[in-house]
Amino acid sequence: MQTKPEITYDDFVKLDLRIATIVEAITHPNADRLLVLQVDLGEETRQICAGIKAYCQPQDLVGKQIVVVVNLAPRKIRGEESNGMLLAASHLEGENVLDVVPLGLSKTVPAGSSVG
């Protein structure tokens, strides 16, 4: 796997990583690979579009806690607004993606908890 360019500590601390609880997960109405997630961040609920449909069943995600980048600028993805990005591990074999697993927790913490 190719390493990405080095960043500084100052670049890293700009990321606001938080724990979110998935409260709803549906297939994106206009995309084959996307799920539309409603996530609870403690003080607010946000919508996130994630390209994990081939690897995760929507009903299996509800109630799961994941790590989310919350200070990413909003973006329209196939007509749906995405307000953050979930972090996931990708199992690769060469350039082939064998699995994608959203990063979660082994213990429950309050939604909105900081990751750092």
N, CA, C and O atoms as a GROMACS GRO file, in nm:
protein
  464
    1MET      N    1   0.084  -0.117   0.000
    1MET     CA    2   0.000   0.000   0.000
    1MET      C    3   0.090   0.124   0.000
    1MET      O    4   0.190   0.129   0.071
    2GLN      N    5   0.053   0.222  -0.079
    2GLN     CA    6   0.131   0.343  -0.090
    2GLN      C    7   0.105   0.437   0.028
    2GLN      O    8  -0.010   0.456   0.067
    3THR      N    9   0.211   0.493   0.084
    3THR     CA   10   0.199   0.586   0.195
    3THR      C   11   0.165   0.725   0.144
    3THR      O   12   0.219   0.770   0.043
    4LYS      N   13   0.076   0.792   0.214
    4LYS     CA   14   0.038   0.929   0.178
    4LYS      C   15   0.144   1.025   0.228
    4LYS      O   16   0.225   0.990   0.314
    5PRO      N   17   0.144   1.147   0.174
    5PRO     CA   18   0.245   1.244   0.218
    5PRO      C   19   0.236   1.273   0.368
    5PRO      O   20   0.128   1.272   0.427
    6GLU      N   21   0.351   1.297   0.427
    6GLU     CA   22   0.358   1.330   0.568
    6GLU      C   23   0.289   1.463   0.596
    6GLU      O   24   0.297   1.557   0.518
    7ILE      N   25   0.220   1.469   0.711
    7ILE     CA   26   0.158   1.594   0.754
    7ILE      C   27   0.219   1.633   0.888
    7ILE      O   28   0.284   1.552   0.954
    8THR      N   29   0.197   1.757   0.926
    8THR     CA   30   0.248   1.803   1.055
    8THR      C   31   0.145   1.775   1.164
    8THR      O   32   0.029   1.746   1.136
    9TYR      N   33   0.189   1.785   1.287
    9TYR     CA   34   0.098   1.772   1.401
    9TYR      C   35  -0.011   1.879   1.392
    9TYR      O   36  -0.127   1.852   1.421
   10ASP      N   37   0.028   2.000   1.352
   10ASP     CA   38  -0.069   2.109   1.338
   10ASP      C   39  -0.178   2.076   1.238
   10ASP      O   40  -0.294   2.115   1.256
   11ASP      N   41  -0.144   2.003   1.131
   11ASP     CA   42  -0.245   1.959   1.033
   11ASP      C   43  -0.339   1.857   1.098
   11ASP      O   44  -0.460   1.865   1.080
   12PHE      N   45  -0.283   1.762   1.172
   12PHE     CA   46  -0.363   1.657   1.233
   12PHE      C   47  -0.463   1.713   1.334
   12PHE      O   48  -0.579   1.671   1.336
   13VAL      N   49  -0.420   1.808   1.418
   13VAL     CA   50  -0.510   1.857   1.522
   13VAL      C   51  -0.624   1.942   1.467
   13VAL      O   52  -0.715   1.979   1.541
   14LYS      N   53  -0.621   1.973   1.340
   14LYS     CA   54  -0.733   2.044   1.277
   14LYS      C   55  -0.854   1.953   1.262
   14LYS      O   56  -0.967   2.002   1.251
   15LEU      N   57  -0.833   1.821   1.260
   15LEU     CA   58  -0.943   1.727   1.246
   15LEU      C   59  -1.023   1.720   1.376
   15LEU      O   60  -0.966   1.707   1.484
   16ASP      N   61  -1.155   1.728   1.364
   16ASP     CA   62  -1.243   1.712   1.479
   16ASP      C   63  -1.307   1.574   1.465
   16ASP      O   64  -1.404   1.557   1.391
   17LEU      N   65  -1.252   1.477   1.537
   17LEU     CA   66  -1.301   1.339   1.532
   17LEU      C   67  -1.388   1.315   1.654
   17LEU      O   68  -1.348   1.341   1.767
   18ARG      N   69  -1.509   1.264   1.628
   18ARG     CA   70  -1.603   1.240   1.737
   18ARG      C   71  -1.670   1.104   1.719
   18ARG      O   72  -1.671   1.045   1.610
   19ILE      N   73  -1.726   1.057   1.828
   19ILE     CA   74  -1.804   0.933   1.826
   19ILE      C   75  -1.949   0.968   1.791
   19ILE      O   76  -2.007   1.060   1.849
   20ALA      N   77  -2.005   0.895   1.697
   20ALA     CA   78  -2.145   0.913   1.658
   20ALA      C   79  -2.216   0.779   1.667
   20ALA      O   80  -2.157   0.674   1.642
   21THR      N   81  -2.343   0.785   1.703
   21THR     CA   82  -2.426   0.666   1.706
   21THR      C   83  -2.517   0.670   1.583
   21THR      O   84  -2.587   0.768   1.561
   22ILE      N   85  -2.515   0.564   1.505
   22ILE     CA   86  -2.600   0.558   1.385
   22ILE      C   87  -2.744   0.533   1.428
   22ILE      O   88  -2.774   0.432   1.492
   23VAL      N   89  -2.834   0.626   1.394
   23VAL     CA   90  -2.974   0.613   1.433
   23VAL      C   91  -3.062   0.568   1.316
   23VAL      O   92  -3.173   0.518   1.336
   24GLU      N   93  -3.012   0.587   1.194
   24GLU     CA   94  -3.085   0.541   1.075
   24GLU      C   95  -2.986   0.518   0.962
   24GLU      O   96  -2.890   0.592   0.947
   25ALA      N   97  -3.010   0.414   0.884
   25ALA     CA   98  -2.927   0.384   0.768
   25ALA      C   99  -3.017   0.334   0.656
   25ALA      O  100  -3.092   0.237   0.674
   26ILE      N  101  -3.010   0.401   0.541
   26ILE     CA  102  -3.090   0.361   0.425
   26ILE      C  103  -3.002   0.364   0.301
   26ILE      O  104  -2.895   0.426   0.300
   27THR      N  105  -3.047   0.295   0.198
   27THR     CA  106  -2.973   0.301   0.072
   27THR      C  107  -2.998   0.437   0.006
   27THR      O  108  -3.108   0.492   0.014
   28HIS      N  109  -2.895   0.489  -0.058
   28HIS     CA  110  -2.906   0.617  -0.129
   28HIS      C  111  -2.999   0.596  -0.249
   28HIS      O  112  -2.983   0.499  -0.323
   29PRO      N  113  -3.095   0.686  -0.269
   29PRO     CA  114  -3.192   0.666  -0.377
   29PRO      C  115  -3.134   0.678  -0.518
   29PRO      O  116  -3.194   0.628  -0.613
   30ASN      N  117  -3.018   0.743  -0.532
   30ASN     CA  118  -2.962   0.766  -0.666
   30ASN      C  119  -2.820   0.716  -0.682
   30ASN      O  120  -2.747   0.766  -0.768
   31ALA      N  121  -2.778   0.619  -0.603
   31ALA     CA  122  -2.641   0.570  -0.612
   31ALA      C  123  -2.634   0.422  -0.573
   31ALA      O  124  -2.699   0.380  -0.477
   32ASP      N  125  -2.556   0.346  -0.645
   32ASP     CA  126  -2.544   0.202  -0.621
   32ASP      C  127  -2.455   0.167  -0.501
   32ASP      O  128  -2.474   0.062  -0.440
   33ARG      N  129  -2.359   0.254  -0.468
   33ARG     CA  130  -2.260   0.220  -0.366
   33ARG      C  131  -2.279   0.292  -0.232
   33ARG      O  132  -2.207   0.264  -0.136
   34LEU      N  133  -2.375   0.383  -0.225
   34LEU     CA  134  -2.385   0.469  -0.108
   34LEU      C  135  -2.498   0.432  -0.013
   34LEU      O  136  -2.604   0.386  -0.054
   35LEU      N  137  -2.470   0.453   0.116
   35LEU     CA  138  -2.572   0.450   0.219
   35LEU      C  139  -2.585   0.591   0.274
   35LEU      O  140  -2.488   0.666   0.279
   36VAL      N  141  -2.706   0.626   0.314
   36VAL     CA  142  -2.731   0.755   0.378
   36VAL      C  143  -2.755   0.726   0.525
   36VAL      O  144  -2.849   0.655   0.561
   37LEU      N  145  -2.670   0.783   0.610
   37LEU     CA  146  -2.675   0.758   0.753
   37LEU      C  147  -2.720   0.883   0.826
   37LEU      O  148  -2.678   0.994   0.793
   38GLN      N  149  -2.805   0.865   0.926
   38GLN     CA  150  -2.837   0.971   1.022
   38GLN      C  151  -2.760   0.932   1.147
   38GLN      O  152  -2.778   0.823   1.201
   39VAL      N  153  -2.674   1.025   1.193
   39VAL     CA  154  -2.590   0.994   1.308
   39VAL      C  155  -2.612   1.094   1.420
   39VAL      O  156  -2.624   1.214   1.396
   40ASP      N  157  -2.619   1.043   1.541
   40ASP     CA  158  -2.636   1.124   1.662
   40ASP      C  159  -2.498   1.161   1.713
   40ASP      O  160  -2.416   1.074   1.743
   41LEU      N  161  -2.472   1.292   1.722
   41LEU     CA  162  -2.345   1.342   1.773
   41LEU      C  163  -2.361   1.405   1.911
   41LEU      O  164  -2.279   1.488   1.951
   42GLY      N  165  -2.464   1.366   1.982
   42GLY     CA  166  -2.487   1.418   2.116
   42GLY      C  167  -2.572   1.544   2.114
   42GLY      O  168  -2.686   1.542   2.161
   43GLU      N  169  -2.518   1.652   2.061
   43GLU     CA  170  -2.591   1.779   2.057
   43GLU      C  171  -2.667   1.800   1.927
   43GLU      O  172  -2.748   1.892   1.917
   44GLU      N  173  -2.643   1.715   1.828
   44GLU     CA  174  -2.710   1.728   1.699
   44GLU      C  175  -2.711   1.596   1.626
   44GLU      O  176  -2.633   1.505   1.656
   45THR      N  177  -2.801   1.586   1.528
   45THR     CA  178  -2.804   1.472   1.438
   45THR      C  179  -2.763   1.522   1.300
   45THR      O  180  -2.808   1.628   1.256
   46ARG      N  181  -2.678   1.446   1.233
   46ARG     CA  182  -2.631   1.483   1.100
   46ARG      C  183  -2.653   1.370   1.002
   46ARG      O  184  -2.667   1.254   1.039
   47GLN      N  185  -2.655   1.409   0.875
   47GLN     CA  186  -2.662   1.312   0.767
   47GLN      C  187  -2.524   1.296   0.705
   47GLN      O  188  -2.456   1.394   0.676
   48ILE      N  189  -2.485   1.170   0.685
   48ILE     CA  190  -2.358   1.138   0.621
   48ILE      C  191  -2.383   1.035   0.512
   48ILE      O  192  -2.453   0.936   0.534
   49CYS      N  193  -2.326   1.059   0.394
   49CYS     CA  194  -2.331   0.961   0.286
   49CYS      C  195  -2.200   0.883   0.288
   49CYS      O  196  -2.092   0.943   0.295
   50ALA      N  197  -2.209   0.752   0.280
   50ALA     CA  198  -2.089   0.668   0.289
   50ALA      C  199  -2.091   0.559   0.182
   50ALA      O  200  -2.194   0.496   0.159
   51GLY      N  201  -1.979   0.539   0.116
   51GLY     CA  202  -1.968   0.439   0.010
   51GLY      C  203  -1.940   0.300   0.062
   51GLY      O  204  -1.839   0.240   0.028
   52ILE      N  205  -2.030   0.250   0.146
   52ILE     CA  206  -2.008   0.120   0.212
   52ILE      C  207  -2.120   0.019   0.185
   52ILE      O  208  -2.126  -0.086   0.249
   53LYS      N  209  -2.207   0.050   0.091
   53LYS     CA  210  -2.325  -0.035   0.067
   53LYS      C  211  -2.288  -0.180   0.034
   53LYS      O  212  -2.359  -0.272   0.074
   54ALA      N  213  -2.180  -0.201  -0.040
   54ALA     CA  214  -2.141  -0.338  -0.078
   54ALA      C  215  -2.088  -0.418   0.040
   54ALA      O  216  -2.074  -0.540   0.030
   55TYR      N  217  -2.058  -0.352   0.152
   55TYR     CA  218  -1.992  -0.419   0.263
   55TYR      C  219  -2.074  -0.421   0.392
   55TYR      O  220  -2.044  -0.497   0.483
   56CYS      N  221  -2.177  -0.337   0.399
   56CYS     CA  222  -2.256  -0.324   0.522
   56CYS      C  223  -2.404  -0.322   0.490
   56CYS      O  224  -2.447  -0.254   0.397
   57GLN      N  225  -2.482  -0.396   0.565
   57GLN     CA  226  -2.627  -0.393   0.552
   57GLN      C  227  -2.680  -0.280   0.639
   57GLN      O  228  -2.643  -0.269   0.755
   58PRO      N  229  -2.768  -0.195   0.584
   58PRO     CA  230  -2.818  -0.081   0.661
   58PRO      C  231  -2.872  -0.119   0.798
   58PRO      O  232  -2.842  -0.052   0.897
   59GLN      N  233  -2.951  -0.225   0.807
   59GLN     CA  234  -3.013  -0.263   0.933
   59GLN      C  235  -2.910  -0.306   1.037
   59GLN      O  236  -2.936  -0.297   1.157
   60ASP      N  237  -2.792  -0.353   0.993
   60ASP     CA  238  -2.687  -0.395   1.086
   60ASP      C  239  -2.611  -0.276   1.146
   60ASP      O  240  -2.542  -0.291   1.246
   61LEU      N  241  -2.623  -0.160   1.084
   61LEU     CA  242  -2.550  -0.042   1.130
   61LEU      C  243  -2.622   0.037   1.239
   61LEU      O  244  -2.558   0.104   1.320
   62VAL      N  245  -2.755   0.028   1.241
   62VAL     CA  246  -2.833   0.106   1.336
   62VAL      C  247  -2.794   0.068   1.480
   62VAL      O  248  -2.794  -0.050   1.516
   63GLY      N  249  -2.762   0.169   1.559
   63GLY     CA  250  -2.720   0.148   1.697
   63GLY      C  251  -2.569   0.139   1.715
   63GLY      O  252  -2.520   0.148   1.828
   64LYS      N  253  -2.496   0.122   1.606
   64LYS     CA  254  -2.350   0.112   1.615
   64LYS      C  255  -2.289   0.249   1.638
   64LYS      O  256  -2.341   0.350   1.592
   65GLN      N  257  -2.178   0.250   1.710
   65GLN     CA  258  -2.103   0.374   1.729
   65GLN      C  259  -1.983   0.372   1.636
   65GLN      O  260  -1.912   0.272   1.625
   66ILE      N  261  -1.961   0.486   1.569
   66ILE     CA  262  -1.854   0.498   1.471
   66ILE      C  263  -1.774   0.625   1.498
   66ILE      O  264  -1.817   0.712   1.574
   67VAL      N  265  -1.659   0.635   1.433
   67VAL     CA  266  -1.576   0.755   1.439
   67VAL      C  267  -1.608   0.839   1.316
   67VAL      O  268  -1.609   0.788   1.203
   68VAL      N  269  -1.633   0.970   1.339
   68VAL     CA  270  -1.673   1.060   1.231
   68VAL      C  271  -1.585   1.185   1.232
   68VAL      O  272  -1.553   1.238   1.339
   69VAL      N  273  -1.545   1.231   1.113
   69VAL     CA  274  -1.481   1.361   1.098
   69VAL      C  275  -1.596   1.461   1.089
   69VAL      O  276  -1.670   1.460   0.991
   70VAL      N  277  -1.611   1.548   1.190
   70VAL     CA  278  -1.727   1.637   1.194
   70VAL      C  279  -1.700   1.776   1.138
   70VAL      O  280  -1.795   1.850   1.111
   71ASN      N  281  -1.573   1.813   1.120
   71ASN     CA  282  -1.547   1.948   1.069
   71ASN      C  283  -1.507   1.948   0.922
   71ASN      O  284  -1.438   2.039   0.876
   72LEU      N  285  -1.552   1.849   0.849
   72LEU     CA  286  -1.534   1.844   0.704
   72LEU      C  287  -1.645   1.928   0.640
   72LEU      O  288  -1.761   1.918   0.681
   73ALA      N  289  -1.610   2.008   0.542
   73ALA     CA  290  -1.710   2.093   0.477
   73ALA      C  291  -1.822   2.006   0.417
   73ALA      O  292  -1.793   1.901   0.360
   74PRO      N  293  -1.949   2.049   0.429
   74PRO     CA  294  -2.060   1.974   0.370
   74PRO      C  295  -2.041   1.958   0.219
   74PRO      O  296  -1.981   2.043   0.153
   75ARG      N  297  -2.095   1.848   0.166
   75ARG     CA  298  -2.082   1.820   0.023
   75ARG      C  299  -2.206   1.748  -0.027
   75ARG      O  300  -2.258   1.659   0.040
   76LYS      N  301  -2.254   1.788  -0.144
   76LYS     CA  302  -2.365   1.717  -0.208
   76LYS      C  303  -2.310   1.595  -0.279
   76LYS      O  304  -2.216   1.604  -0.358
   77ILE      N  305  -2.369   1.480  -0.250
   77ILE     CA  306  -2.329   1.355  -0.315
   77ILE      C  307  -2.453   1.294  -0.378
   77ILE      O  308  -2.541   1.243  -0.308
   78ARG      N  309  -2.458   1.299  -0.509
   78ARG     CA  310  -2.574   1.246  -0.583
   78ARG      C  311  -2.705   1.303  -0.531
   78ARG      O  312  -2.804   1.231  -0.518
   79GLY      N  313  -2.706   1.434  -0.502
   79GLY     CA  314  -2.828   1.501  -0.461
   79GLY      C  315  -2.856   1.500  -0.311
   79GLY      O  316  -2.949   1.567  -0.266
   80GLU      N  317  -2.778   1.425  -0.234
   80GLU     CA  318  -2.796   1.420  -0.089
   80GLU      C  319  -2.679   1.494  -0.023
   80GLU      O  320  -2.565   1.477  -0.066
   81GLU      N  321  -2.707   1.575   0.079
   81GLU     CA  322  -2.600   1.645   0.148
   81GLU      C  323  -2.535   1.555   0.252
   81GLU      O  324  -2.603   1.488   0.329
   82SER      N  325  -2.401   1.554   0.251
   82SER     CA  326  -2.324   1.479   0.348
   82SER      C  327  -2.252   1.578   0.438
   82SER      O  328  -2.180   1.665   0.389
   83ASN      N  329  -2.271   1.565   0.569
   83ASN     CA  330  -2.215   1.658   0.667
   83ASN      C  331  -2.116   1.589   0.758
   83ASN      O  332  -2.132   1.589   0.880
   84GLY      N  333  -2.014   1.530   0.700
   84GLY     CA  334  -1.910   1.461   0.775
   84GLY      C  335  -1.865   1.339   0.698
   84GLY      O  336  -1.910   1.314   0.586
   85MET      N  337  -1.774   1.264   0.758
   85MET     CA  338  -1.723   1.142   0.695
   85MET      C  339  -1.694   1.040   0.803
   85MET      O  340  -1.630   1.070   0.903
   86LEU      N  341  -1.742   0.918   0.782
   86LEU     CA  342  -1.710   0.812   0.876
   86LEU      C  343  -1.572   0.758   0.843
   86LEU      O  344  -1.530   0.759   0.728
   87LEU      N  345  -1.502   0.711   0.945
   87LEU     CA  346  -1.373   0.647   0.924
   87LEU      C  347  -1.394   0.497   0.914
   87LEU      O  348  -1.473   0.440   0.988
   88ALA      N  349  -1.323   0.435   0.820
   88ALA     CA  350  -1.338   0.291   0.797
   88ALA      C  351  -1.203   0.231   0.760
   88ALA      O  352  -1.117   0.299   0.704
   89ALA      N  353  -1.187   0.104   0.792
   89ALA     CA  354  -1.069   0.029   0.752
   89ALA      C  355  -1.102  -0.044   0.623
   89ALA      O  356  -1.208  -0.106   0.611
   90SER      N  357  -1.011  -0.038   0.528
   90SER     CA  358  -1.028  -0.108   0.400
   90SER      C  359  -0.929  -0.223   0.392
   90SER      O  360  -0.808  -0.203   0.403
   91HIS      N  361  -0.982  -0.343   0.372
   91HIS     CA  362  -0.897  -0.461   0.354
   91HIS      C  363  -0.871  -0.475   0.204
   91HIS      O  364  -0.962  -0.506   0.127
   92LEU      N  365  -0.747  -0.453   0.165
   92LEU     CA  366  -0.711  -0.456   0.023
   92LEU      C  367  -0.626  -0.577  -0.009
   92LEU      O  368  -0.548  -0.625   0.074
   93GLU      N  369  -0.642  -0.625  -0.130
   93GLU     CA  370  -0.553  -0.726  -0.188
   93GLU      C  371  -0.508  -0.667  -0.320
   93GLU      O  372  -0.580  -0.673  -0.420
   94GLY      N  373  -0.387  -0.611  -0.320
   94GLY     CA  374  -0.344  -0.534  -0.436
   94GLY      C  375  -0.431  -0.409  -0.444
   94GLY      O  376  -0.437  -0.332  -0.349
   95GLU      N  377  -0.497  -0.391  -0.557
   95GLU     CA  378  -0.588  -0.277  -0.573
   95GLU      C  379  -0.733  -0.317  -0.553
   95GLU      O  380  -0.822  -0.232  -0.564
   96ASN      N  381  -0.759  -0.444  -0.522
   96ASN     CA  382  -0.895  -0.492  -0.500
   96ASN      C  383  -0.936  -0.474  -0.355
   96ASN      O  384  -0.864  -0.512  -0.263
   97VAL      N  385  -1.053  -0.415  -0.335
   97VAL     CA  386  -1.107  -0.398  -0.201
   97VAL      C  387  -1.186  -0.524  -0.166
   97VAL      O  388  -1.283  -0.558  -0.232
   98LEU      N  389  -1.142  -0.593  -0.060
   98LEU     CA  390  -1.209  -0.715  -0.017
   98LEU      C  391  -1.316  -0.687   0.088
   98LEU      O  392  -1.417  -0.756   0.095
   99ASP      N  393  -1.292  -0.584   0.170
   99ASP     CA  394  -1.388  -0.552   0.275
   99ASP      C  395  -1.365  -0.409   0.321
   99ASP      O  396  -1.254  -0.357   0.312
  100VAL      N  397  -1.471  -0.346   0.370
  100VAL     CA  398  -1.464  -0.214   0.431
  100VAL      C  399  -1.540  -0.222   0.563
  100VAL      O  400  -1.656  -0.264   0.566
  101VAL      N  401  -1.474  -0.183   0.672
  101VAL     CA  402  -1.532  -0.195   0.805
  101VAL      C  403  -1.529  -0.058   0.872
  101VAL      O  404  -1.422  -0.004   0.898
  102PRO      N  405  -1.647   0.000   0.901
  102PRO     CA  406  -1.649   0.128   0.974
  102PRO      C  407  -1.580   0.112   1.109
  102PRO      O  408  -1.601   0.013   1.179
  103LEU      N  409  -1.497   0.211   1.145
  103LEU     CA  410  -1.428   0.205   1.273
  103LEU      C  411  -1.526   0.234   1.386
  103LEU      O  412  -1.595   0.336   1.386
  104GLY      N  413  -1.531   0.144   1.480
  104GLY     CA  414  -1.625   0.156   1.591
  104GLY      C  415  -1.556   0.132   1.723
  104GLY      O  416  -1.433   0.136   1.733
  105LEU      N  417  -1.635   0.105   1.824
  105LEU     CA  418  -1.586   0.091   1.961
  105LEU      C  419  -1.622  -0.045   2.017
  105LEU      O  420  -1.720  -0.106   1.976
  106SER      N  421  -1.541  -0.091   2.113
  106SER     CA  422  -1.574  -0.214   2.183
  106SER      C  423  -1.655  -0.184   2.309
  106SER      O  424  -1.711  -0.275   2.369
  107LYS      N  425  -1.660  -0.057   2.348
  107LYS     CA  426  -1.734  -0.014   2.466
  107LYS      C  427  -1.814   0.110   2.427
  107LYS      O  428  -1.766   0.193   2.350
  108THR      N  429  -1.934   0.124   2.478
  108THR     CA  430  -2.020   0.239   2.446
  108THR      C  431  -1.977   0.362   2.525
  108THR      O  432  -1.949   0.354   2.644
  109VAL      N  433  -1.972   0.476   2.455
  109VAL     CA  434  -1.944   0.604   2.518
  109VAL      C  435  -2.054   0.702   2.473
  109VAL      O  436  -2.125   0.673   2.377
  110PRO      N  437  -2.069   0.815   2.540
  110PRO     CA  438  -2.171   0.909   2.496
  110PRO      C  439  -2.146   0.961   2.355
  110PRO      O  440  -2.032   0.992   2.319
  111ALA      N  441  -2.253   0.971   2.275
  111ALA     CA  442  -2.240   1.027   2.141
  111ALA      C  443  -2.185   1.168   2.153
  111ALA      O  444  -2.224   1.243   2.243
  112GLY      N  445  -2.095   1.203   2.062
  112GLY     CA  446  -2.031   1.332   2.064
  112GLY      C  447  -1.897   1.333   2.135
  112GLY      O  448  -1.826   1.433   2.135
  113SER      N  449  -1.862   1.218   2.198
  113SER     CA  450  -1.732   1.211   2.267
  113SER      C  451  -1.619   1.237   2.168
  113SER      O  452  -1.624   1.193   2.053
  114SER      N  453  -1.517   1.307   2.214
  114SER     CA  454  -1.404   1.343   2.131
  114SER      C  455  -1.309   1.225   2.114
  114SER      O  456  -1.293   1.144   2.206
  115VAL      N  457  -1.247   1.216   1.997
  115VAL     CA  458  -1.146   1.115   1.970
  115VAL      C  459  -1.014   1.190   1.952
  115VAL      O  460  -1.007   1.286   1.876
  116GLY      N  461  -0.912   1.148   2.021
  116GLY     CA  462  -0.787   1.223   2.007
  116GLY      C  463  -0.671   1.162   2.070
  116GLY      O  464  -0.562   1.217   2.064
   0.00000   0.00000   0.00000
